[in-house]
């Protein structure tokens, strides 16, 4: 990119030696002079994060853990959902596949005002196909449902039902996705796991 951030040297600009806006050289002058014009080191670079790569995080991590377990190694660090026995058992029994779209449904009550009774309930979806560095970010957390109070939800299942029913419908047919990174098709299944802070006895 231009040192002063005018342009990126992509497509119409890819063959330019200097910025068409501010005339700053694409190459570091010091390296260029020292090597008599042979060593072209960019003056500045920017980062692009590949979306396809991010979406294959779970698939990649599961493969890595599986190969360690197959080699008789133990899991040393429990750092994400795929190190848990719940997920690993579901994988080995064939209940889910490592290419499934895996998400968590999470439910909690929130108090909107400090001095006023205002309990509301929010259901969210966390997408586990992206890394932990992304899947808890606000832009990746999907709202599932919002229920306003004033009372506690006496029958929580009845509120969870529409969302789960929708997912169940999605599970009936696979979602075919083109994986541009590996140039292959994925048949995505939708798999969910449940997380809420109320025990089943409470429901
Ligand atoms: Zn410039």
Boltz pocket constraint, residues with backbone or C-beta under 6 A from the ligand:
constraints:
  - pocket:
      binder: B
      contacts: [[A, 2], [A, 3], [A, 4], [A, 5], [A, 6], [A, 7], [A, 19], [A, 20], [A, 21], [A, 22], [A, 23], [A, 24]]
      max_distance: 6.0
